[in-house]
Amino acid sequence: MLRLFIRKDISLAIIFLVSVSIGCSANDQTNCYSRPNPFSPQTSINFSVESPENLPVPVKIVIYNPEGKPVRVLIDEKKLPGKYSINWDGKDDNVELLDAGVYLFKLDIDEKTIRKGKMIHQIWDKKESDRQVRENSYPVSSSKTANFVINQQNENPVDIVIEIYDTEGELIHTIERKELASGSYTINWDGLTDDNHKVEQGYYFWKLIIDGRIVKKSKFYLEY
């Protein structure tokens, strides 16, 4: 047994921090979750609605910032029974991108709070992403071709441009790839210029550009 003695001349405050998770059962009329979590640039809140009378019921989803202030109303309308998915792009009601952090969502169905959940909003760091691509992308020369290994580690699709220069700094060939998802890619150059002329064996320079940003420049050797 714990005994607590408080002197009259001392003010004592006891604060209990309680984490509440409301389950999603059939009785709660929903099966609700957010994915991906953590997320960048957007996540989806998935939920289902059931109604005994098969009639539309009011559905409301509100996003709260780490201080508990409502920042975005994702949906506030009646929904028929069924499964739904609502996207959140990390922005508030004024379409302003919010800071990274832990955010809460609250799902109300038929004016009853059915679910509360946490979401971790991450902001993509372009400099860090560029550094990772720069350190993990490189040319590999083989017989008759140069192979550029690109490790695209950003979860968002990116546009990639490879520019090839001769030793005098003249641009001789450009390779473009649009909307590359995260993954490892090998892009080949057969030694042909943009004018379809075969270049000589020797040293060349390549420049890697991602979404308009130059992330890497280096020399490589083309061998026949």
C-alpha positions in Angstrom: 0.0 0.0 0.0 1.3 3.4 -0.9 0.8 6.2 1.6 1.2 9.8 0.4 1.8 12.5 3.0 1.3 16.1 1.8 2.4 19.1 3.9 -0.1 22.0 3.9 2.6 24.5 2.8 3.5 22.5 -0.4 1.6 22.4 -3.6 1.7 19.1 -5.3 0.6 18.3 -8.8 0.3 14.8 -10.1 -0.1 14.4 -13.8 -1.0 11.1 -15.5 -0.2 10.7 -19.2 -2.6 8.2 -20.7 -2.3 6.9 -24.2 -5.7 5.8 -25.5 -6.2 3.5 -28.5 -9.7 2.9 -29.5 -10.1 -0.5 -31.2 -11.7 -1.1 -34.5 -14.1 -4.0 -34.2 -17.3 -4.8 -36.0 -19.3 -3.3 -33.1 -17.3 -0.1 -33.7 -18.6 0.0 -37.3 -15.1 0.4 -38.7 -11.7 -1.1 -39.5 -9.4 1.8 -39.6 -5.7 2.4 -40.1 -3.3 4.7 -41.8 -0.6 3.5 -44.3 2.2 4.2 -44.8 3.3 5.3 -41.4 5.7 7.1 -41.1 4.9 8.8 -44.4 6.2 11.2 -46.9 4.7 12.9 -48.9 1.3 11.4 -48.2 -0.6 8.7 -46.3 -3.9 7.0 -46.7 -6.5 6.6 -43.9 -8.5 3.5 -44.7 -11.8 2.7 -43.0 -15.0 0.9 -43.4 -18.5 1.9 -42.5 -21.4 -0.3 -41.5 -25.1 0.6 -41.1 -27.8 -1.8 -40.0 -30.3 0.1 -42.1 -27.9 0.3 -45.0 -28.4 4.1 -44.9 -25.7 6.8 -45.2 -24.2 8.0 -41.9 -22.2 11.1 -41.0 -18.4 10.5 -41.2 -15.8 13.0 -40.1 -12.0 12.7 -40.0 -9.9 15.5 -38.4 -6.1 15.8 -38.2 -4.5 17.3 -35.1 -1.0 18.7 -34.7 1.3 17.6 -31.9 -0.2 20.3 -29.6 -3.7 18.9 -30.1 -4.9 21.7 -32.4 -7.1 20.7 -35.3 -5.3 21.5 -38.6 -7.1 19.7 -41.3 -10.6 18.3 -41.9 -10.2 15.5 -44.4 -13.8 14.6 -44.7 -17.1 15.7 -43.2 -20.0 14.2 -45.0 -22.4 11.2 -45.1 -21.1 7.9 -46.4 -23.0 4.7 -47.4 -21.8 1.4 -45.9 -18.6 0.3 -47.6 -14.8 0.6 -47.5 -13.1 4.0 -48.1 -9.6 5.4 -48.4 -8.8 9.1 -47.8 -5.4 10.6 -48.6 -3.6 13.2 -46.5 -0.7 15.1 -48.0 0.7 16.6 -44.8 -0.9 19.9 -45.4 -3.4 22.0 -43.4 -6.8 23.5 -44.4 -4.9 26.4 -46.0 -2.9 24.0 -48.2 0.3 24.8 -46.3 2.8 22.0 -45.7 3.1 21.2 -42.0 6.2 20.6 -40.1 7.5 17.1 -39.5 6.2 15.4 -36.4 3.6 13.1 -34.8 0.1 14.0 -35.8 -3.2 12.5 -34.6 -6.3 11.6 -36.6 -9.8 11.2 -35.2 -12.5 9.3 -36.9 -16.1 10.0 -36.0 -19.0 7.9 -37.4 -22.6 8.9 -36.7 -21.2 11.6 -34.3 -19.4 8.9 -32.2 -15.6 8.8 -31.9 -14.7 5.4 -33.4 -10.9 5.6 -33.8 -7.9 7.7 -32.8 -4.5 7.1 -34.3 -1.0 8.5 -34.6 0.8 9.3 -37.8 4.4 10.3 -38.2 4.9 13.0 -40.9 8.3 13.0 -42.4 9.6 15.7 -44.7 11.8 14.5 -47.5 15.3 15.9 -47.2 16.5 16.7 -50.7 20.1 17.2 -49.7 20.3 13.9 -47.8 18.6 12.1 -50.7 21.0 13.6 -53.2 24.0 12.6 -51.0 22.8 9.0 -50.9 22.3 8.8 -54.7 25.7 10.5 -55.3 27.5 8.0 -53.0 25.7 4.9 -54.5 25.7 5.7 -58.2 28.7 5.1 -60.4 29.8 4.3 -64.0 31.0 0.7 -64.9 32.8 0.4 -68.2 32.6 -2.9 -70.1 33.3 -3.9 -73.6 31.6 -1.5 -76.0 29.3 0.1 -73.4 29.4 2.3 -70.3 26.9 1.2 -67.7 25.7 3.8 -65.2 24.4 2.2 -62.0 21.8 4.5 -60.3 20.5 3.7 -56.8 17.4 5.8 -56.4 16.6 5.7 -52.7 13.9 8.3 -52.5 10.5 6.8 -52.0 9.1 9.4 -54.4 9.5 8.9 -58.2 12.1 11.2 -59.7 13.2 12.3 -63.2 16.8 11.4 -64.0 19.1 12.9 -66.7 22.6 11.7 -67.5 24.7 14.1 -69.6 27.9 12.8 -71.2 30.8 15.2 -72.1 34.0 14.7 -74.0 37.4 15.8 -72.5 37.0 19.3 -74.0 33.7 19.8 -72.1 31.4 19.5 -75.0 28.0 17.8 -74.4 27.8 14.8 -76.7 24.9 12.7 -75.4 21.9 13.0 -73.1 19.9 10.1 -71.5 16.6 10.8 -69.8 14.5 8.6 -67.6 11.1 9.8 -66.3 9.3 8.9 -63.0 11.9 6.4 -61.7 10.6 4.7 -58.6 12.8 3.8 -55.7 15.3 1.0 -56.7 18.5 0.2 -58.5 18.8 0.8 -62.2 21.5 0.3 -64.8 21.5 2.7 -67.7 23.6 1.9 -70.7 25.5 4.1 -73.2 26.7 2.5 -76.4 29.2 5.2 -77.3 26.9 7.0 -79.7 26.5 10.8 -79.7 23.1 12.5 -80.1 24.0 12.8 -83.8 24.4 9.0 -83.9 28.2 9.1 -84.4 30.4 6.6 -82.7 32.9 8.1 -80.3 36.5 6.9 -79.8 37.7 4.9 -76.9 38.9 7.0 -74.0 38.0 9.1 -71.1 34.7 11.0 -70.8 32.7 12.8 -68.1 29.2 12.1 -66.9 26.8 14.4 -65.0 23.9 13.0 -63.0 20.9 15.3 -62.7 17.9 14.4 -60.5 14.7 16.5 -60.7 16.8 19.4 -62.2 19.5 19.2 -59.5 23.1 18.2 -60.3 24.1 15.5 -57.8 27.2 14.0 -59.3 30.0 14.7 -61.8 32.9 12.3 -62.5 35.2 10.8 -65.1 34.9 7.3 -66.7 36.7 5.3 -69.3 34.9 3.9 -72.4 36.6 0.8 -73.7 36.0 -1.0 -77.0 
